[in-house]
Amino acid sequence: MIRTAPIRFTPHIERWEQLLLALGCTFVADQPGWKVARAGRGVFCLHAADEPRSEAWFQSDDHRAAAEATGGRIEEKVADGKEQNFWMATMPDGVTLGFDAWQYGEGNVEGADVRLAVLPLWMTPDVEAATAAMLAIGAERRLSSDSGDWVDFTLTDGLMAVHGGEAEVVLSFEWDGDVDRLSEVLKSRGFDSRVIDEAYGRSLRIDDPDGGVELWVNERQSDLYGYREG
């Protein structure tokens, strides 16, 4: 079993919490400086920090094996004040993937909107290698672009995508519904958002609580022109 569980390190953890609630998440862990929000598919973690950054993390029932399967350089670590270990895999493009033990139960938690899925983006100059790593940890290919610069995956719980570009992790979501209505909900909660309609689909762009680049919520794709399944 494998779940997507990205971490946002942020100096504005309360604002992020409000945003995730507005998107339809429910919180399943709430500790000082550490919060975990459950979406309909996948979880989204918040960690208090002085400077914002994003990391791609996964939860697995065999997190060491998952880390090893990536083919990256792995390192075992122990969380501060805890006996539980986790594994980090540094990939050839410099992106680091984190692997923790499977937590927070299976399936949906009451209160989480089933239309919302966590969809982190692994931006990389080597889409083929990143795709191979994702398949190796147990993700299943869902959609691929004809151009070869986009592949997305379903996991046991949550989604993940690989996208051509400079190596980094970008946080995003997928919404299985009308993003116009979601935008109205967000605006009523005090979050500025804009619906963008482009050739490959519609997306909602939300101001980043940390003041960085916009946060994307992609409307689930129904027009597969330029894409193929699997």
Summary of the structure (lengths in Angstrom):
residues: 230
radius of gyration: 16.7
end to end distance: 19.7
largest distance: 50.3
contacts: 757
relative contact order: 0.18
helix: 17%
strand: 45%
